[in-house]
Amino acid sequence: MNPLLIAEVLSKSTKNYDQGDKFFYYRSIPEFKEYILINKYHYHVMQYVKTAENQWLFTHIRRLICDCITEND
C-alpha cells in the first residue's frame, strides 16, 4: 500500500534532504498526492499538492504563534 499523504516535522540535520532528494523519491509513488513539511524552528508549514495535471502546487503557511510556546517546547 502506497501513501496518499506524508507529513514530516523537519529537523535541522535532515531538512535539506527532506525537501530535496526525499521529496524527489516520494514523487515517484503514483498514488502520492500531498507532502507537508512542518518547521518547528521557524513556525511555518510547507505544503505540496499534486494537481490533476500532475503538477505540484506549493503553499507556504506562516503564522505567528501565541505566547503559550515556551523555550522547552
Protein Blocks (a to p, Z undefined) as FASTA:
>chain_A
ZZfbdcddddfklmmmmmmmmmmmmmmpmklmbdcdddfklopaddddddfkopacdddd
dddddfkbcfkZZ
